[in-house]
Amino acid sequence: MLHPSGYAHTLIAKAALEALGIPEPSSLPLVLLALMSFALITRRNAIRQKGE
């Protein structure tokens, strides 16, 4: 089950893709993109905290 804000972002992303005329990709690439983004942000925050 998605967190409510995650569900809202999913709806926003779907609407944006539809408005741009881009076909909706399958869910697996979207999940992988979300996981990679989360890992990148987490790593960046860890590096920033280490430098402070």
Summary of the structure (lengths in Angstrom):
residues: 52
radius of gyration: 14.5
end to end distance: 36.7
largest distance: 44.1
contacts: 89
relative contact order: 0.08
helix: 81%
strand: 0%
